Amino acid sequence: MSASDDRQALDALLRVPVQDQRYRAACVEAVSIASRLEAVTLVLDQFLAPFVASGPLDEAENEAFYRLGRLYESQGHERSALDVFRRLGGRAPQYRDTRTRVDRLGSARPIPGERGAILREEAAFRGTTAPRFRTAAPKPTAVHASLDASLVVGGRYRLGKRLCEGRPTFAARDGAGAAVTVRLLGVTLDSDAAEERFRSELLPLRGLAHPHLAPFREVGFEGRAPFLVLEPLEGSDLRQRLTWRLTVPEIGALLRQLCAALAAVHARGLCHGDLRPETLFLTADGELNLLDLGVASALGAAGVPLRQRSDARYLSPEQIAGGAAVSAASDLYALGVLAYELLEGRPPFEHGDPARLLALQLTQPPPPLRAAPELAPLVLQLLEKDPTLRPASALACAGRLGVRPTTPR
C-alpha cells in the first residue's frame, strides 16, 4: 500500500465515532498506519484520546499501545510516550521493554523548549496569580500535552501552553507571531457541506463583544476538525478550578458574571445551548468569560449528534426529550445545574448508565440543596422541569443576585 493509500485509509478510520462498536478496532488500525507513515497529527491524537484513557484491553491493543508509544517517542513527544507506556504497563507490565521505557522516560529531563513552558504553567495556576479565586494545576488527561507545542494547526497557528483540557485550548501564535488563543472542538465533520454549514452558522457571531464573552476571530479547520481562534486568554476553564471548593461569596461572584453574560446574549435573540464548566473560562484575576457561543447550534447544523457536542448532565429536560428548540430557558436550566454543582460539589443528577441519567433528569426532582440556603430558591427554580416555571430571564436572575447586565456590542 502506498503512502497516499495509507493516508486515505487513515482519514476514513478517523471518522469512526467513539460510540461505534468498531471504534477500538479502528484505533488499532489507525496506530498501525500512523506508524508506517511515521507521523502524528492533532486529529489522530484527539481521535485516540478515549482509547488511550481506557488502557489496552487485549493483546492486539497491547501491541497498538506499544507502537503508539514508540511513535510518540520517535517524533520527540516524550511526555505523550510516557503516558502511553504507563497505561500499557498498568495492564501488561512485562510487555516487551515497557518497564524500561517507563523508567527511562520518567527520569528524563524536560525535552528542549519545554522547561520554560512547564514553569509558566506552574506559575499560571498558583494562587498568587489569581487573587480572587484559588487555583490548582490541571490533572493530566489522555490528550497529550507534549504533542501540542510542536503542532501547527490550520497551516498558520503554532500551539503553545495548554490552558484548558475539556475542549483543548492553547495559547498560540499566528503566522505573523501575534498572540492568539486556539480552541479545538473535539469533533470531525464528515463533508464539505457540513464544514460550510458549520462556518455559516458561526461567522455572524464573530467579534461579538461583551465584558464576559470571549469572542472568536476566525473559524479554522485541521483536516475536517474545526477549531476557533480567539483573542489571547490567560487562565483556565471552570472545570479545572473545581478541583478546589469555592466559598459561597466566590460562587455568587461567578454566578453574577454568568447571569450578566447570558442576559446580554439572550437580549440579542441568541442562546448558548451548551453551558457547562468546560465552556466557562476564568482569567487569572477571576473574571469569567463565556466560551463557544453558537458552537452547539453550528455543530448541530453540521450533523454532529447531540451526545457528541454536549454533556448530558447539563442538558435541560426539553433538550433531552427533543422536539423543542433550544431557548433561553434551556440556558437557565444549565445555569441551575452549574450553580448546584458549584455549591454541592457535584451536579444534581449523575449516573453511570446514560439512559438512567437522562431518565432522572426528565422525571426526578433534584436532591435538596444544603450548602447555601439563601441561594436554594433561585437554584431550584432554575432546575424546574417545566421551562415556563423557571425564572423569566437571565436578567431576572441577575437582579436576584444583585447585578445590572450590559448589552453586547
GIUR-V256358 format. One record per residue. N is the residue number from 1. RES is the residue in one small letter. OMEGA is omega in whole degrees, 0 to 359 (NA if undefined). D_FIRST is the distance of its C-alpha to the first C-alpha in whole Angstrom. Layout:
N,RES,OMEGA,D_FIRST  N,RES,OMEGA,D_FIRST
This chain:
1,m,181,0  2,s,177,4  3,a,179,7  4,s,177,8  5,d,178,6  6,d,181,7  7,r,178,10  8,q,179,11  9,a,179,10  10,l,179,12  11,d,179,15  12,a,180,15  13,l,183,16  14,l,177,18  15,r,181,20  16,v,182,21  17,p,178,25  18,v,183,26  19,q,182,29  20,d,180,26  21,q,178,26  22,r,189,22  23,y,185,22  24,r,176,22  25,a,178,19  26,a,178,18  27,c,180,19  28,v,181,17  29,e,179,14  30,a,178,14  31,v,179,16  32,s,180,13  33,i,180,10  34,a,178,13  35,s,177,14  36,r,180,10  37,l,183,11  38,e,183,15  39,a,174,16  40,v,177,19  41,t,178,20  42,l,180,23  43,v,178,22  44,l,182,20  45,d,178,23  46,q,180,25  47,f,184,23  48,l,187,23  49,a,179,27  50,p,178,28  51,f,180,26  52,v,184,27  53,a,183,30  54,s,182,31  55,g,181,29  56,p,183,27  57,l,180,28  58,d,185,27  59,e,180,25  60,a,179,21  61,e,173,23  62,n,181,24  63,e,178,21  64,a,178,19  65,f,180,23  66,y,179,23  67,r,181,19  68,l,177,20  69,g,179,23  70,r,180,22  71,l,178,20  72,y,182,23  73,e,182,25  74,s,180,22  75,q,177,23  76,g,182,26  77,h,189,27  78,e,181,29  79,r,176,31  80,s,179,28  81,a,180,27  82,l,179,30  83,d,181,31  84,v,181,27  85,f,177,29  86,r,179,32  87,r,175,31  88,l,180,29  89,g,178,32  90,g,180,34  91,r,184,32  92,a,188,31  93,p,181,33  94,q,184,33  95,y,181,29  96,r,182,28  97,d,183,29  98,t,183,30  99,r,179,33  100,t,181,33  101,r,177,31  102,v,180,33  103,d,183,36  104,r,181,35  105,l,181,33  106,g,181,36  107,s,184,39  108,a,173,37  109,r,177,39  110,p,182,37  111,i,183,34  112,p,179,36  113,g,183,37  114,e,187,37  115,r,180,40  116,g,179,42  117,a,179,40  118,i,180,41  119,l,179,44  120,r,179,44  121,e,177,43  122,e,183,46  123,a,184,48  124,a,183,47  125,f,175,48  126,r,180,51  127,g,182,54  128,t,180,56  129,t,180,53  130,a,188,54  131,p,184,58  132,r,183,58  133,f,175,55  134,r,184,54  135,t,177,50  136,a,178,48  137,a,180,45  138,p,177,42  139,k,177,40  140,p,176,37  141,t,182,34  142,a,173,30  143,v,202,30  144,h,188,29  145,a,186,32  146,s,180,31  147,l,195,27  148,d,189,29  149,a,182,31  150,s,187,28  151,l,169,27  152,v,180,28  153,v,181,27  154,g,178,28  155,g,185,27  156,r,183,31  157,y,179,32  158,r,184,32  159,l,177,32  160,g,185,35  161,k,176,37  162,r,179,37  163,l,184,40  164,c,182,39  165,e,188,36  166,g,165,37  167,r,189,35  168,p,185,34  169,t,189,36  170,f,160,36  171,a,186,38  172,a,175,36  173,r,176,37  174,d,185,36  175,g,179,35  176,a,179,39  177,g,180,39  178,a,181,41  179,a,175,41  180,v,170,40  181,t,178,39  182,v,182,35  183,r,180,35  184,l,187,32  185,l,170,32  186,g,177,29  187,v,175,28  188,t,179,25  189,l,192,26  190,d,182,24  191,s,174,25  192,d,180,27  193,a,179,30  194,a,177,30  195,e,181,30  196,e,178,32  197,r,179,35  198,f,183,34  199,r,184,35  200,s,177,38  201,e,187,39  202,l,189,40  203,l,177,40  204,p,181,44  205,l,184,45  206,r,175,43  207,g,178,46  208,l,190,48  209,a,176,51  210,h,182,53  211,p,182,54  212,h,177,52  213,l,178,49  214,a,182,46  215,p,177,45  216,f,179,41  217,r,191,41  218,e,169,37  219,v,180,35  220,g,179,31  221,f,169,28  222,e,195,25  223,g,175,22  224,r,178,24  225,a,183,26  226,p,173,29  227,f,178,32  228,l,173,35  229,v,183,37  230,l,171,40  231,e,179,43  232,p,178,43  233,l,176,44  234,e,181,46  235,g,180,46  236,s,178,44  237,d,184,44  238,l,180,46  239,r,179,44  240,q,180,44  241,r,181,48  242,l,172,49  243,t,172,48  244,w,173,52  245,r,179,54  246,l,176,56  247,t,179,60  248,v,176,61  249,p,178,62  250,e,179,59  251,i,178,57  252,g,179,60  253,a,178,59  254,l,182,55  255,l,178,56  256,r,179,59  257,q,180,56  258,l,177,53  259,c,179,56  260,a,179,57  261,a,182,53  262,l,179,53  263,a,179,56  264,a,179,55  265,v,182,52  266,h,179,54  267,a,178,56  268,r,180,54  269,g,181,53  270,l,173,50  271,c,179,48  272,h,174,46  273,g,182,45  274,d,178,43  275,l,176,45  276,r,183,45  277,p,181,45  278,e,180,41  279,t,174,42  280,l,184,46  281,f,177,46  282,l,177,48  283,t,183,49  284,a,179,51  285,d,172,54  286,g,178,54  287,e,181,53  288,l,173,51  289,n,177,48  290,l,181,47  291,l,167,43  292,d,175,41  293,l,179,43  294,g,184,42  295,v,181,38  296,a,179,39  297,s,181,40  298,a,178,37  299,l,177,35  300,g,178,36  301,a,180,36  302,a,175,33  303,g,179,32  304,v,182,32  305,p,182,34  306,l,183,37  307,r,180,36  308,q,184,33  309,r,182,35  310,s,172,38  311,d,188,40  312,a,183,42  313,r,185,45  314,y,180,46  315,l,177,45  316,s,178,49  317,p,181,50  318,e,175,50  319,q,180,46  320,i,183,45  321,a,181,47  322,g,178,45  323,g,179,47  324,a,179,49  325,a,175,48  326,v,185,47  327,s,175,51  328,a,178,53  329,a,177,54  330,s,176,50  331,d,181,50  332,l,176,54  333,y,179,52  334,a,174,50  335,l,177,52  336,g,178,54  337,v,179,51  338,l,180,51  339,a,179,54  340,y,182,55  341,e,179,52  342,l,184,53  343,l,186,57  344,e,180,56  345,g,179,53  346,r,175,50  347,p,181,50  348,p,181,52  349,f,175,50  350,e,176,47  351,h,180,46  352,g,178,42  353,d,183,42  354,p,181,41  355,a,179,43  356,r,177,46  357,l,180,46  358,l,179,46  359,a,178,49  360,l,181,51  361,q,181,50  362,l,193,51  363,t,189,54  364,q,173,56  365,p,178,58  366,p,174,56  367,p,181,58  368,p,178,61  369,l,186,61  370,r,192,63  371,a,186,62  372,a,183,64  373,p,182,66  374,e,179,67  375,l,186,63  376,a,181,63  377,p,179,65  378,l,183,62  379,v,182,59  380,l,175,60  381,q,176,61  382,l,183,57  383,l,176,56  384,e,178,58  385,k,181,56  386,d,182,58  387,p,183,57  388,t,180,60  389,l,178,62  390,r,176,60  391,p,186,61  392,a,185,62  393,s,172,59  394,a,176,58  395,l,178,61  396,a,177,63  397,c,180,61  398,a,179,61  399,g,179,65  400,r,177,66  401,l,174,64  402,g,178,66  403,v,177,64  404,r,182,64  405,p,174,61  406,t,182,60  407,t,179,58  408,p,180,54  409,r,NA,55
